[in-house]
Amino acid sequence: MTTLEAATPDFEELVRASVLKMPASKQLGFAFSRIAPGEVEIIQPHREDLTIDGSSFQGGVVGMLADIAAGSAGRTLLAPGWVNMTVDYTVKILAPANGETVVARARVIKAGKVMTVAAADVYTVDGGEEKLCATAFVSMRNVQLSKD
């Protein structure tokens, strides 16, 4: 397996700042628990307003967490002045997302100059026990915003 390298030493701060300033991220209230080159983990605490019945996270929330985690994993490898934007993603809900938290773990599958592909697995955590509840495959377009 190839070890991925960040294009900038402050990749962690860049990812955290760019993602957490997005209104959707602020609304969800999640937190990054791990940011490494090509890998990200996001933890979403249970909130009744994000569920369909008071206990199960709504599928759109699970999909959004997978998408944001995958995009963030891809962002760790981009140079300053570059961002990535989701082109498409597929989420497969495998089980109800019931638990105290939901954890999205994403990793880059293929990092290219124009496109990045990542995968994210989403787990529900209850009483310290994890259960896979969804998996996603995300394609992103890398875009240069400025010439730094």
Buried (B, 14 or more C-beta within 10 A) or exposed (E): EEEBEBBBEEBBEBBBEBBEEEEEBEEBEBBBEEBBBBBBBBBBEBEEEBBEEEEBBBBEBBBBBBBBBBBBBBBBBBEEEBBBEBEEBEBEBEEBBBBEBBBBBBBBBEBEEEBBBBBBBBBBBEEEEBBEBBBBBBBBEBEEEEEE
